[in-house]
Amino acid sequence: MAPVVPRSGDAVFANVERVNAELFTLTYGAIVRQLLTDLEEVEEVNKQLDQILIISMKQVGFKMFLGVTATVTNWDVEGTTCSLVFEDNPLVEFVELPDTCQGLYYCNILSGVVRGALEMVSMKTEVSWVRDMLHGDDAYELRVKLIKQVPEEYPYKDDE
């Protein structure tokens, strides 16, 4: 019997040097608090969190950076919309939303990460929160909808 070869994401995760999760979580909390102080409007904070970090990421990215596995599910008939569901989220480990922030999607940075990663592979998408455990739901769910496939553009033209 052939030896079991780890999936590529698991192999990468095993060999990646990671930042202490608590340090990252507390730092992220400080960023959210500062945005709330500076911007004062929850909707504007949601927009900023969505835009903060755009990185290349596949499904393994959640495991690499957060230590959680996202499940891709709930595909629509056209195959253009799906959900990313995860039941654990270290970003909220020390978080309790006050009543004045019930409209805040504290983890909105994740929707920006997913959208940004898909933009890097020429896909324009909408990414929005469907479920959030900070709002009493049973899991975290991001809904990802493909708007259009963007043709690749090159930053230069040949002068031939």
Backbone as numpy.savetxt, mean C-alpha at the origin, in Angstrom:
# Nx Ny Nz CAx CAy CAz Cx Cy Cz
12.64 -37.59 -4.47 11.80 -36.40 -4.47 12.68 -35.16 -4.47
12.36 -34.19 -5.32 13.15 -32.97 -5.45 12.95 -32.09 -4.22
14.00 -31.35 -3.80 13.85 -30.46 -2.65 12.87 -29.34 -2.97
12.19 -28.87 -1.95 11.24 -27.78 -2.12 12.03 -26.47 -2.24
11.79 -25.75 -3.32 12.46 -24.47 -3.55 11.54 -23.37 -3.07
12.04 -22.46 -2.24 11.17 -21.39 -1.76 10.72 -20.49 -2.90
9.51 -19.97 -2.80 9.04 -19.03 -3.80 9.94 -17.82 -3.79
10.05 -17.15 -4.92 10.99 -16.03 -5.04 10.80 -14.95 -3.99
9.54 -14.59 -3.69 9.29 -13.56 -2.68 9.76 -13.98 -1.31
9.53 -15.26 -0.96 9.98 -15.76 0.34 11.50 -15.77 0.42
12.17 -16.11 -0.69 13.62 -16.13 -0.71 14.19 -14.73 -0.54
13.59 -13.77 -1.23 14.04 -12.37 -1.10 13.81 -11.88 0.32
12.62 -12.15 0.85 12.29 -11.70 2.20 13.27 -12.25 3.23
13.67 -13.50 3.06 14.58 -14.14 4.01 15.95 -13.48 4.02
16.35 -12.87 2.91 17.70 -12.32 2.78 17.77 -10.80 2.86
16.65 -10.14 3.07 16.63 -8.68 3.10 16.84 -8.18 4.52
17.71 -7.19 4.66 17.90 -6.56 5.95 16.70 -5.65 6.20
16.07 -5.77 7.36 14.86 -5.03 7.64 15.07 -4.00 8.74
14.25 -2.96 8.65 14.22 -1.94 9.69 13.36 -2.47 10.82
13.70 -2.13 12.04 12.89 -2.52 13.19 11.46 -2.04 12.97
10.50 -2.96 13.03 9.10 -2.65 12.74 8.54 -1.60 13.71
8.89 -1.67 14.98 8.38 -0.70 15.94 8.91 0.70 15.65
10.18 0.80 15.27 10.74 2.11 14.92 10.00 2.69 13.72
9.79 1.87 12.70 9.07 2.33 11.51 7.64 2.74 11.88
6.96 1.94 12.68 5.58 2.22 13.07 5.47 3.53 13.83
6.36 3.76 14.78 6.33 5.00 15.56 6.69 6.21 14.70
7.64 6.03 13.79 8.01 7.12 12.87 6.84 7.48 11.98
6.18 6.45 11.44 5.03 6.70 10.58 3.93 7.41 11.37
3.69 7.00 12.60 2.69 7.66 13.45 3.01 9.13 13.64
4.28 9.45 13.81 4.69 10.84 13.97 4.42 11.64 12.70
4.62 11.02 11.55 4.35 11.69 10.27 2.85 12.00 10.16
2.01 11.01 10.48 0.56 11.21 10.39 0.13 12.32 11.35
0.65 12.29 12.56 0.28 13.32 13.55 0.69 14.72 13.07
1.90 14.82 12.50 2.36 16.12 12.01 1.50 16.60 10.85
1.12 15.69 9.95 0.24 16.07 8.84 -1.11 16.56 9.36
-1.65 15.89 10.37 -2.91 16.34 10.96 -2.78 17.73 11.56
-1.65 17.99 12.20 -1.41 19.30 12.79 -1.26 20.37 11.71
-0.47 20.06 10.68 -0.19 21.04 9.62 -1.38 21.30 8.71
-2.07 20.26 8.32 -3.12 20.39 7.31 -4.51 20.56 7.88
-4.74 20.08 9.08 -5.98 20.24 9.84 -7.20 19.57 9.24
-7.19 19.19 7.98 -8.35 18.55 7.35 -8.01 17.10 7.03
-8.86 16.19 7.50 -8.62 14.76 7.35 -8.50 14.37 5.88
-9.36 14.91 5.02 -9.29 14.56 3.59 -7.96 14.96 2.97
-7.42 16.11 3.37 -6.12 16.54 2.85 -5.00 15.63 3.36
-5.11 15.18 4.60 -4.13 14.23 5.15 -4.19 12.92 4.37
-5.40 12.44 4.07 -5.54 11.22 3.26 -4.82 11.38 1.93
-4.98 12.52 1.28 -4.32 12.76 -0.02 -2.81 12.75 0.15
-2.30 13.38 1.18 -0.86 13.43 1.40 -0.28 12.06 1.71
-0.97 11.28 2.54 -0.50 9.93 2.85 -0.47 9.06 1.60
-1.45 9.27 0.74 -1.52 8.52 -0.50 -0.34 8.86 -1.42
0.17 10.08 -1.33 1.23 10.54 -2.24 2.64 10.42 -1.68
2.81 10.13 -0.40 4.12 10.19 0.24 5.16 9.28 -0.40
4.82 8.06 -0.61 5.84 7.09 -1.01 5.38 6.30 -2.22
6.11 6.42 -3.32 5.80 5.63 -4.50 7.03 4.79 -4.79
6.87 3.46 -4.64 7.98 2.53 -4.85 7.52 1.36 -5.70
8.47 0.67 -6.27 8.16 -0.53 -7.03 7.81 -1.64 -6.06
6.68 -2.30 -6.31 6.23 -3.32 -5.37 5.37 -4.35 -6.07
5.54 -5.61 -5.75 4.65 -6.68 -6.15 3.99 -7.17 -4.88
3.23 -8.23 -4.95 2.55 -8.73 -3.76 3.53 -8.99 -2.62
4.74 -9.40 -2.94 5.73 -9.69 -1.92 6.18 -8.43 -1.19
5.92 -7.27 -1.77 6.31 -6.01 -1.13 5.71 -5.84 0.24
4.44 -6.22 0.40 3.83 -6.12 1.73 4.60 -6.97 2.73
5.02 -8.16 2.31 5.75 -9.03 3.23 7.15 -8.47 3.50
7.78 -7.95 2.46 9.14 -7.42 2.62 9.17 -6.21 3.54
8.21 -5.29 3.37 8.28 -4.03 4.09 7.44 -4.00 5.36
6.39 -4.80 5.42 5.52 -4.78 6.60 5.47 -6.11 7.33
5.98 -7.16 6.70 5.93 -8.47 7.34 4.56 -9.12 7.29
3.68 -8.68 6.37 2.35 -9.26 6.23 2.16 -9.73 4.79
1.26 -10.67 4.61 0.96 -11.17 3.28 -0.38 -10.65 2.83
-0.42 -10.08 1.65 -1.67 -9.60 1.07 -2.25 -10.68 0.16
-3.55 -10.87 0.25 -4.24 -11.83 -0.61 -4.94 -11.05 -1.72
-4.74 -11.47 -2.96 -5.42 -10.84 -4.09 -6.70 -11.63 -4.34
-7.84 -10.94 -4.29 -9.13 -11.62 -4.37 -10.18 -10.70 -4.97
-11.41 -11.18 -5.06 -12.58 -10.39 -5.50 -12.41 -9.77 -6.88
-11.93 -10.55 -7.84 -11.79 -10.04 -9.21 -13.17 -9.79 -9.83
-13.30 -8.73 -10.62 -14.54 -8.52 -11.34 -14.53 -9.34 -12.63
-15.67 -9.37 -13.32 -15.82 -10.19 -14.52 -14.84 -9.79 -15.62
-14.59 -8.49 -15.76 -13.69 -8.00 -16.80 -12.21 -8.25 -16.47
-11.92 -8.58 -15.23 -10.54 -8.79 -14.82 -9.76 -7.51 -14.67
-10.46 -6.40 -14.40 -9.79 -5.10 -14.27 -9.83 -4.55 -12.85
-10.56 -5.20 -11.96 -10.68 -4.73 -10.59 -10.52 -5.91 -9.64
-9.73 -5.69 -8.59 -9.54 -6.74 -7.58 -9.32 -6.09 -6.22
-9.25 -6.92 -5.21 -8.98 -6.44 -3.86 -7.68 -7.03 -3.34
-6.96 -6.23 -2.56 -5.82 -6.70 -1.78 -6.29 -6.72 -0.33
-6.31 -7.91 0.26 -6.82 -8.06 1.62 -5.70 -8.54 2.53
-5.56 -7.90 3.67 -4.61 -8.37 4.67 -5.23 -8.19 6.05
-4.97 -9.16 6.91 -5.61 -9.19 8.22 -4.75 -8.59 9.32
-3.50 -8.32 9.01 -2.59 -7.76 9.99 -1.94 -6.53 9.37
-1.64 -5.55 10.19 -1.04 -4.32 9.68 -0.22 -3.67 10.80
1.10 -3.78 10.74 1.92 -3.22 11.81 1.88 -1.70 11.89
1.42 -1.01 10.84 1.34 0.45 10.90 0.36 0.92 11.97
-0.60 0.09 12.33 -1.63 0.52 13.28 -1.44 -0.08 14.66
-0.29 -0.68 14.90 -0.05 -1.37 16.16 -0.27 -0.50 17.40
0.08 0.77 17.31 -0.03 1.66 18.46 -1.06 2.77 18.22
-2.06 2.50 17.39 -2.97 3.55 16.93 -4.40 3.31 17.39
-5.02 4.38 17.83 -6.45 4.40 18.10 -6.94 5.75 17.58
-7.87 5.73 16.65 -8.35 6.98 16.07 -9.31 7.70 17.02
-9.08 8.98 17.25 -10.05 9.75 18.05 -11.30 10.01 17.23
-12.38 10.36 17.87 -13.64 10.61 17.19 -13.52 11.68 16.11
-12.65 12.65 16.31 -12.49 13.73 15.33 -11.80 13.28 14.04
-11.26 12.08 14.03 -10.52 11.59 12.85 -11.14 10.33 12.26
-12.41 10.11 12.45 -13.03 8.88 11.96 -13.01 8.76 10.44
-12.88 9.87 9.73 -12.79 9.82 8.27 -11.37 9.59 7.77
-10.41 9.55 8.68 -9.00 9.39 8.30 -8.71 7.94 7.93
-8.10 7.75 6.78 -7.56 6.44 6.41 -6.09 6.48 6.79
-5.79 6.08 8.00 -4.46 6.19 8.59 -3.40 5.53 7.72
-3.73 4.46 7.07 -2.76 3.70 6.25 -2.85 4.07 4.77
-3.31 5.26 4.46 -3.50 5.67 3.07 -2.20 5.65 2.28
-1.08 5.65 2.97 0.20 5.55 2.28 0.25 4.25 1.45
-0.41 3.20 1.91 -0.40 1.93 1.19 -1.12 2.02 -0.15
-2.20 2.80 -0.22 -2.87 2.96 -1.51 -1.95 3.69 -2.49
-1.19 4.65 -2.00 -0.22 5.34 -2.87 0.90 4.43 -3.33
1.34 3.54 -2.45 2.39 2.58 -2.80 1.91 1.65 -3.91
0.71 1.12 -3.75 0.16 0.20 -4.76 -0.03 0.92 -6.09
-0.66 2.09 -6.05 -0.89 2.86 -7.28 0.44 3.23 -7.94
1.40 3.66 -7.15 2.71 4.03 -7.70 3.43 2.86 -8.32
3.35 1.71 -7.67 3.99 0.51 -8.22 3.37 0.14 -9.56
2.06 0.24 -9.65 1.39 -0.08 -10.91 1.68 0.96 -11.99
1.85 2.22 -11.60 2.24 3.25 -12.56 3.62 2.94 -13.16
4.48 2.35 -12.36 5.82 2.02 -12.85 5.78 0.93 -13.92
4.70 0.17 -13.97 4.56 -0.83 -15.02 3.45 -0.41 -15.99
3.29 0.90 -16.14 2.41 1.52 -17.15 0.93 1.24 -16.97
0.48 1.15 -15.73 -0.95 0.96 -15.46 -1.47 2.13 -14.64
-2.46 2.84 -15.18 -3.12 3.91 -14.43 -4.26 3.26 -13.67
-4.28 3.44 -12.35 -5.27 2.78 -11.51 -5.90 3.74 -10.51
-7.01 3.31 -9.97 -7.61 3.94 -8.79 -7.48 2.93 -7.66
-7.02 3.37 -6.52 -6.86 2.49 -5.36 -7.57 3.15 -4.18
-8.49 2.41 -3.58 -9.26 2.99 -2.47 -9.50 1.95 -1.38
-9.75 2.45 -0.19 -10.01 1.59 0.96 -11.46 1.13 0.95
-11.66 -0.16 1.18 -12.99 -0.74 1.29 -13.26 -1.12 2.75
-12.25 -1.72 3.39 -12.37 -2.09 4.80 -11.13 -1.64 5.54
-11.31 -1.27 6.81 -10.21 -0.78 7.63 -10.51 -1.17 9.08
-9.64 -1.94 9.70 -9.87 -2.40 11.07 -9.91 -1.25 12.07
-9.28 -0.12 11.75 -9.36 1.04 12.64 -10.78 1.62 12.66
-11.57 1.26 11.66 -12.97 1.72 11.59 -13.93 0.60 11.96
-13.42 -0.48 12.57 -14.26 -1.56 13.06 -14.46 -2.72 12.10
-13.83 -2.72 10.94 -13.97 -3.83 10.00 -13.13 -5.02 10.44
-13.35 -6.17 9.80 -12.67 -7.40 10.19 -11.33 -7.61 9.50
-10.98 -6.76 8.54 -9.71 -6.87 7.82 -9.41 -5.53 7.15
-8.27 -5.46 6.51 -7.91 -4.30 5.69 -8.09 -4.72 4.25
-8.78 -3.89 3.46 -9.00 -4.23 2.05 -8.84 -2.99 1.19
-7.95 -3.10 0.24 -7.76 -2.07 -0.77 -8.39 -2.56 -2.07
-9.17 -1.73 -2.71 -9.77 -2.07 -4.00 -8.93 -1.39 -5.08
-8.49 -2.18 -6.06 -7.62 -1.69 -7.13 -8.37 -1.83 -8.45
-8.53 -0.71 -9.15 -9.25 -0.70 -10.42 -8.33 -0.17 -11.53
-8.17 -0.95 -12.58 -7.38 -0.52 -13.73 -8.19 0.47 -14.54
-7.65 1.66 -14.73 -8.30 2.69 -15.53 -7.88 2.54 -16.99
-6.57 2.45 -17.21 -6.07 2.23 -18.57 -4.62 1.79 -18.52
-4.24 1.11 -19.56 -2.84 0.72 -19.77 -2.19 1.89 -20.49
-1.15 2.46 -19.91 -0.50 3.64 -20.48 0.66 3.19 -21.36
0.70 3.67 -22.62 1.83 3.29 -23.47 3.13 3.84 -22.89
4.19 3.07 -23.03 5.48 3.51 -22.51 5.98 4.72 -23.28
6.52 5.68 -22.56 7.10 6.87 -23.17 8.56 6.92 -22.80
9.37 7.25 -23.75 10.79 7.36 -23.50 11.17 8.82 -23.35
12.06 9.15 -22.43 12.40 10.56 -22.17 13.27 11.20 -23.24
13.65 10.45 -24.25 14.51 11.00 -25.27 14.09 10.49 -26.64
14.52 11.20 -27.68 14.27 10.76 -29.05 15.60 10.63 -29.74
15.68 9.64 -30.59 16.90 9.47 -31.39 16.97 10.58 -32.42
18.16 11.14 -32.60 18.35 12.21 -33.58 18.88 11.67 -34.90
18.51 10.45 -35.26 19.03 9.85 -36.48 18.31 10.31 -37.70
